[in-house]
């Protein structure tokens, strides 16, 4: 089975987390944390900074690793490195997503998450004291 490695940014601002809605591909319309594929020779942190600049046109500071999610989709295995992040500079511009929201911890389940993100969201809700 094909293995896809990605990095995801859990961007915090005050007591809210940024969530984005995919604007393309087979998972269009599903909600996720922004980020993307890790390219050969990149660390997950480097990939995250690059991907967020490409997708949202902002610079981020990458903090602690929150979780490594492993999920089997029908056509591939996903390994997702998930980090706490904060905005360093810029104003969010959606370049690849159709929508974005800032959600409080207790609002995270108000959107329809992509399958690989569901367990991560459940874990984040348990970590509410960190938000």
Buried (B, 14 or more C-beta within 10 A) or exposed (E): EEEBBBBBBBBBEEEBBBBBBBBEEEBEEBBBBBBBEBEEEBEBBBBBBBBBBEBBEBEBEBBEEBBEBEBEBEEEEBBBBBBBBEBEEEEBEBEBBEEBBBBEBEBBEEBEBBEBBBBBBEEBBEEEEEB
